[in-house]
Amino acid sequence: KAWGISDGQTVYIRYRNHYFPLEAAGADYAFTGFRNPEPDEMMTRAVMGPAFGLAGAALAAATLPDGSTPQRYELHLTTGRVV
C-alpha cells in the first residue's frame, strides 16, 4: 500500500497521504512519518476538553500524542510492508 516518487535526487514514499524522504537503513529503507493517535487517547481528549474547559483541552493537547507526533517507520523491500 506504499508507493514512492523521486525528484532525481531524493526518493519519497507516499504513506497515509503524505510524502516522506526515504533513507537507507541496512538492507531496507526508513523514514520518519507521523504516528496516528490511539483510540483511547482520542477519547481522553474528547472527555477532558468539555469537562475541564480550555485548561483541560490544553492539558490534553500537551500531554497526549496526536497525529503530528513523529514516528520512525521501516520499509521492507522484499515484502513492501511498512512497519
Contacts in CASP RR format, 6 or more apart in sequence:
PFRMAT RR
TARGET T0000
AUTHOR 0000-0000-0000
METHOD contacts of the structure
MODEL  1
KAWGISDGQTVYIRYRNHYFPLEAAGADYAFTGFRNPEPDEMMTRAVMGP
AFGLAGAALAAATLPDGSTPQRYELHLTTGRVV
1 82 0 8 1.000
2 13 0 8 1.000
2 14 0 8 1.000
2 15 0 8 1.000
2 75 0 8 1.000
2 80 0 8 1.000
2 82 0 8 1.000
3 13 0 8 1.000
3 14 0 8 1.000
4 11 0 8 1.000
4 12 0 8 1.000
4 13 0 8 1.000
4 14 0 8 1.000
4 19 0 8 1.000
5 11 0 8 1.000
5 12 0 8 1.000
5 14 0 8 1.000
5 19 0 8 1.000
6 12 0 8 1.000
10 21 0 8 1.000
10 22 0 8 1.000
11 21 0 8 1.000
11 22 0 8 1.000
11 29 0 8 1.000
12 19 0 8 1.000
12 20 0 8 1.000
12 21 0 8 1.000
12 22 0 8 1.000
13 19 0 8 1.000
13 20 0 8 1.000
13 22 0 8 1.000
13 29 0 8 1.000
13 31 0 8 1.000
13 75 0 8 1.000
13 82 0 8 1.000
15 31 0 8 1.000
15 33 0 8 1.000
15 73 0 8 1.000
15 82 0 8 1.000
16 34 0 8 1.000
16 36 0 8 1.000
18 33 0 8 1.000
18 34 0 8 1.000
20 31 0 8 1.000
20 32 0 8 1.000
20 33 0 8 1.000
21 31 0 8 1.000
22 29 0 8 1.000
22 30 0 8 1.000
22 31 0 8 1.000
22 75 0 8 1.000
23 29 0 8 1.000
23 30 0 8 1.000
23 31 0 8 1.000
25 74 0 8 1.000
27 77 0 8 1.000
28 74 0 8 1.000
28 75 0 8 1.000
28 76 0 8 1.000
28 77 0 8 1.000
29 74 0 8 1.000
29 75 0 8 1.000
29 77 0 8 1.000
30 72 0 8 1.000
30 73 0 8 1.000
30 74 0 8 1.000
30 75 0 8 1.000
31 72 0 8 1.000
31 73 0 8 1.000
31 75 0 8 1.000
32 70 0 8 1.000
32 71 0 8 1.000
32 72 0 8 1.000
32 73 0 8 1.000
33 70 0 8 1.000
33 71 0 8 1.000
33 72 0 8 1.000
33 73 0 8 1.000
34 67 0 8 1.000
34 68 0 8 1.000
34 69 0 8 1.000
34 70 0 8 1.000
34 71 0 8 1.000
35 65 0 8 1.000
35 67 0 8 1.000
35 69 0 8 1.000
35 70 0 8 1.000
35 71 0 8 1.000
36 67 0 8 1.000
37 64 0 8 1.000
37 65 0 8 1.000
37 66 0 8 1.000
37 67 0 8 1.000
38 65 0 8 1.000
41 64 0 8 1.000
41 65 0 8 1.000
41 66 0 8 1.000
44 60 0 8 1.000
44 64 0 8 1.000
45 57 0 8 1.000
45 60 0 8 1.000
45 61 0 8 1.000
45 64 0 8 1.000
45 66 0 8 1.000
48 56 0 8 1.000
48 57 0 8 1.000
48 59 0 8 1.000
48 60 0 8 1.000
49 56 0 8 1.000
49 57 0 8 1.000
49 60 0 8 1.000
52 59 0 8 1.000
73 82 0 8 1.000
73 83 0 8 1.000
74 82 0 8 1.000
74 83 0 8 1.000
75 81 0 8 1.000
75 82 0 8 1.000
76 82 0 8 1.000
76 83 0 8 1.000
END
